[in-house]
Amino acid sequence: MSKQEINRQETEKKTKTAKTLFLKKFFINYFWLSILLIVISILITQQTQNSYLLILSSLFETLGMATFVAALFNFTLETTDFLDNIRELLENIVVKKNFLSNMNTKSKKEVLENILQPSEAEMKKYSNIQDYYNYYANETLSVASKNVRSNYSINIIAKIDKDKQRIVTVGTYSYRLYPSNKGFAPITIGFMLDDNLSTCDLIVNKPNGERKTYKYDDDIKPNFVTREDSKVVEIKIQDECKGFEHLDIELRIKEYGHDHWMSVYFKAEQPTDGFNFILNTEDDIKIKIFNVFDVGHNYHIDKSDHNIHIGCYQWINEGAGIAVIVSAEEDKINKLYDNQKVD
């Protein structure tokens, strides 16, 4: 330790000691003065009925109580622990704003709605603009009740299934899933009602190294529920995965198209922190067109006839997605089918 540091510490110690002695002296002197004034007031009240002396007694009593409270408050105010507590409290409120995070949902909503107020000019233009602001306040607060995902990765190969004489995609969808304040919501898997060829296996990887596999033929297909033009199943994972901070989800999906063409798409059903979509084609299948359905985010796209990579490294909301149409020449499939029959 340097000499300057030692001198600084000694100076701080002397200053602190001087303050402590002053406080003790101040507290002792004014404490006893307040007690003395109160005692004098009591003695005067008991010894005389003179109105002037009784007024003087009341004055002494008031001064004594005020002096006592002032001395006690001043002593407390100058106490180091007291000041540290006040400083920490103010820091939490003004700087860190921890008090906001500790509010219940209803209070947070009221605070957010008070902040997101339209201007008077906006109100004059359209009186119901407040409902639009409240909509976004509700959407923001609803995040806590939703599962969110990160590092969403989609890797797909499109090729021709010679047996079924149509395009098929074989893909792996993987992401990390985080629970909401209610835990893990069921994972929904579905296909079109008339799709009897596509399959999907679900794998749930836990942080402790365990994994649970849900096979299409055994766990998914028998539990499909019909919804208008689709069939879906909800795989409940909360009871088995309760207490984990996250899960790593993997879906192995095989989907079939319409003979020589197919639409490959991805739609975010949950808030997602970035994703990568990679599609490669074989058997002279070409990537024809693609579309991105989203606003306000940056998508990085690299495309050739047989490969497309679409990546977004920002938060995307439910409803955002992409669609890619792949196609082979119709006679190409017919030739492959004919060759197979010859073989």
Order of alpha helices (4+ residues) and beta strands (2+ residues): alpha-alpha-alpha-alpha-alpha-alpha-alpha-beta-beta-beta-beta-beta-beta-beta-alpha-beta-beta-beta-beta-beta-beta-beta-alpha
